[in-house]
Amino acid sequence: MKSYDVLIVGGGVFGMTSAVELAKRKYKIGLINPDSIPHHLAASTDVNKAVRMEYGSDKEYFRMAEICIDRWKEWNDFFGEKLYHEVGFLMLCKGNMEDGKHRYEKQSYENLLASGYVTDRLTTKELKKRFPAVNANVYQDAFFNPKGGYVESGLVITKLAEYARSLGVEIHERQTAESIEVENERLKAVKTKEGITFHCGHALIAAGANTPYLLPELQPYIKTTGHPLFWLKPENSKYFSPPYLSFFAADISNSGWYGFPFVPKYGIVKIGKHSNGLLMHPDKDDRQIKDEEVVDMRSFLKESFPELASAPLVFTRRCLYTDTLDGHFWIDQHPNIKGLSVSTGGSGHGMKMAPILGEMTADRIEGKIHQFSQRYRWRHLGVETSQTEEARYLENRKV
Ligand SMILES: Cc1cc2nc3c(=O)[nH]c(=O)nc-3n(C[C@H](O)[C@H](O)[C@H](O)COP(=O)(O)OP(=O)(O)OC[C@H]3O[C@@H](n4cnc5c(N)ncnc54)[C@H](O)[C@@H]3O)c2cc1C
């Protein structure tokens, strides 16, 4: 009979960072996940994910990202692998940042300056010279922040899983949580589709987009939304590679478009859209990218990165956000079931916070208050709730 102090359901970034942190605190940890880790459909599994401090007027995420960037550098040393690439962040604006339509961009810029960061505000002429692949006629205003970039998220999960195993975490692949056994409002065990019962003193549900399906009481507060990703093969990668291109946001708060520099390992440039996405069921709905989404992407490139506009599209993917109605993570104990906690709600921006998610979750499991706990507690959200992540282009601020 398998028994743990804490059983973690889900080996994405929320689950794996919690496994490492709890094992460091000397708990006996088990972790279950379908198929293998990193799971090919997990949101955390990708070639790159952005790391940015630019959160508009949101000082808490700014501070969290600031801490995480320093820790990503420590992880590069600790794991002896370049997980985090500090290629910088290029913020592009159609129109002047002070024009009232660019609150996110303007306040992000002001936050950086107020915190003493050297950030280059670029004229059209400078933009043309430094980032020649960008159509500078379209973007009248821009700034470049050298502190930021991307992480190789799939590789991060692989490295964390190796480290977790070295700390004694028992990782059970090909195990899918199906039901949670509760007696007298106390969690007893987790049963899997594969017929195993895992007994534990505490269970942590970190199953990403599947979390609200394992805990239906979360469905009013957390949605699953699918978002398109496009991999394009540039004919000439020179001007799509650092220092000529960094992670970028293209008038993102009014368009949703963002992208990454050329990835030599795969020979591609990845483009994504941080917007409403499509409401969907993680297991039942078709994740295929629609033709009209490709047309939309091509017209964006035609206007913004003309050289990439007709580049071969070598791969597409619809990746799922675990989308809380307010856009904040969900890290807390269950209000009615003792011995049960949740760590989820990445809402399209959780990966960069990996270096801090584990301790936030472990503290909540131990009933402690972390400096960044209050906003991610179990909370009531309703139709009146607006999504607050300012980079995201959302109609009426609703998911
Ligand atoms: C298109 C897209 C772009 C993004 N871009 C960025 C970005 O640039 N920067 C950033 O910081 N963040 C970004 N994010 C957000 C980030 O990827 C997520 O917040 C984060 O990866 C979520 O991690 P997770 O552990 O909650 O979920 P996941 O990574 O999905 O992991 C959940 C795990 O649970 C497992 N699981 C599911 N059901 C069960 C079950 N029943 N039993 C056991 N295990 C189960 C799954 O197999 C999976 O391994 C993006 C997300 C998407 C979708």
The ligand as a MOL file (V3000), in Angstrom:
LIG
                    3D

  0  0  0     0  0            999 V3000
M  V30 BEGIN CTAB
M  V30 COUNTS 53 58 0 0 0
M  V30 BEGIN ATOM
M  V30 1 C -0.2720 29.0580 -24.7540 0
M  V30 2 C 0.3630 29.2970 -23.4200 0
M  V30 3 C 1.3770 30.2240 -23.3140 0
M  V30 4 C 1.9240 30.5080 -22.0630 0
M  V30 5 N 2.9540 31.4020 -22.0020 0
M  V30 6 C 3.4980 31.6710 -20.7930 0
M  V30 7 C 4.6030 32.5630 -20.7050 0
M  V30 8 O 5.0980 33.0540 -21.7310 0
M  V30 9 N 5.1150 32.8150 -19.4800 0
M  V30 10 C 4.6030 32.2530 -18.3230 0
M  V30 11 O 5.0960 32.5640 -17.2410 0
M  V30 12 N 3.5590 31.3940 -18.3740 0
M  V30 13 C 3.0150 31.1000 -19.5840 0
M  V30 14 N 1.9690 30.2340 -19.6590 0
M  V30 15 C 1.3750 29.7150 -18.4210 0
M  V30 16 C 2.1160 28.5440 -17.8710 0
M  V30 17 O 2.4860 27.6770 -18.9050 0
M  V30 18 C 1.1830 27.8430 -16.8810 0
M  V30 19 O 0.7320 28.7670 -15.9140 0
M  V30 20 C 1.8450 26.6720 -16.1550 0
M  V30 21 O 2.6060 25.9210 -17.0220 0
M  V30 22 C 0.7480 25.8370 -15.5210 0
M  V30 23 O 1.3610 24.7900 -14.8280 0
M  V30 24 P 0.4870 23.6650 -14.1220 0
M  V30 25 O 1.4280 22.8390 -13.3440 0
M  V30 26 O -0.6680 24.3040 -13.4110 0
M  V30 27 O -0.2010 22.8700 -15.3210 0
M  V30 28 P 0.4160 21.8400 -16.3560 0
M  V30 29 O 1.7540 22.2280 -16.7880 0
M  V30 30 O -0.6170 21.6400 -17.3930 0
M  V30 31 O 0.5940 20.5000 -15.4910 0
M  V30 32 C -0.5000 19.7860 -15.0110 0
M  V30 33 C -0.0560 18.3300 -14.9030 0
M  V30 34 O -1.1160 17.5880 -14.3060 0
M  V30 35 C -1.2480 16.3620 -15.0010 0
M  V30 36 N -2.6040 15.8660 -14.7840 0
M  V30 37 C -3.7430 16.2730 -15.3990 0
M  V30 38 N -4.7940 15.5390 -14.9540 0
M  V30 39 C -4.3040 14.6640 -14.0360 0
M  V30 40 C -4.8830 13.6370 -13.2410 0
M  V30 41 N -6.1880 13.3780 -13.2950 0
M  V30 42 N -4.0570 12.9110 -12.4280 0
M  V30 43 C -2.7160 13.1680 -12.3720 0
M  V30 44 N -2.1190 14.1560 -13.0910 0
M  V30 45 C -2.8880 14.8760 -13.9120 0
M  V30 46 C -0.9350 16.7100 -16.4510 0
M  V30 47 O -0.5420 15.5800 -17.2020 0
M  V30 48 C 0.2300 17.6940 -16.2760 0
M  V30 49 O 1.4660 17.0680 -16.2870 0
M  V30 50 C 1.4280 29.8820 -20.8950 0
M  V30 51 C 0.4300 28.8980 -20.9970 0
M  V30 52 C -0.0960 28.5980 -22.2470 0
M  V30 53 C -1.1720 27.5820 -22.3200 0
M  V30 END ATOM
M  V30 BEGIN BOND
M  V30 1 1 1 2
M  V30 2 1 2 3
M  V30 3 2 2 52
M  V30 4 2 3 4
M  V30 5 1 4 5
M  V30 6 1 4 50
M  V30 7 2 5 6
M  V30 8 1 6 7
M  V30 9 1 6 13
M  V30 10 2 7 8
M  V30 11 1 7 9
M  V30 12 1 9 10
M  V30 13 2 10 11
M  V30 14 1 10 12
M  V30 15 2 12 13
M  V30 16 1 13 14
M  V30 17 1 14 15
M  V30 18 1 14 50
M  V30 19 1 15 16
M  V30 20 1 16 17
M  V30 21 1 16 18
M  V30 22 1 18 19
M  V30 23 1 18 20
M  V30 24 1 20 21
M  V30 25 1 20 22
M  V30 26 1 22 23
M  V30 27 1 23 24
M  V30 28 2 24 25
M  V30 29 1 24 26
M  V30 30 1 24 27
M  V30 31 1 27 28
M  V30 32 2 28 29
M  V30 33 1 28 30
M  V30 34 1 28 31
M  V30 35 1 31 32
M  V30 36 1 32 33
M  V30 37 1 33 34
M  V30 38 1 33 48
M  V30 39 1 34 35
M  V30 40 1 35 36
M  V30 41 1 35 46
M  V30 42 1 36 37
M  V30 43 1 36 45
M  V30 44 2 37 38
M  V30 45 1 38 39
M  V30 46 1 39 40
M  V30 47 2 39 45
M  V30 48 1 40 41
M  V30 49 2 40 42
M  V30 50 1 42 43
M  V30 51 2 43 44
M  V30 52 1 44 45
M  V30 53 1 46 47
M  V30 54 1 46 48
M  V30 55 1 48 49
M  V30 56 2 50 51
M  V30 57 1 51 52
M  V30 58 1 52 53
M  V30 END BOND
M  V30 END CTAB
M  END
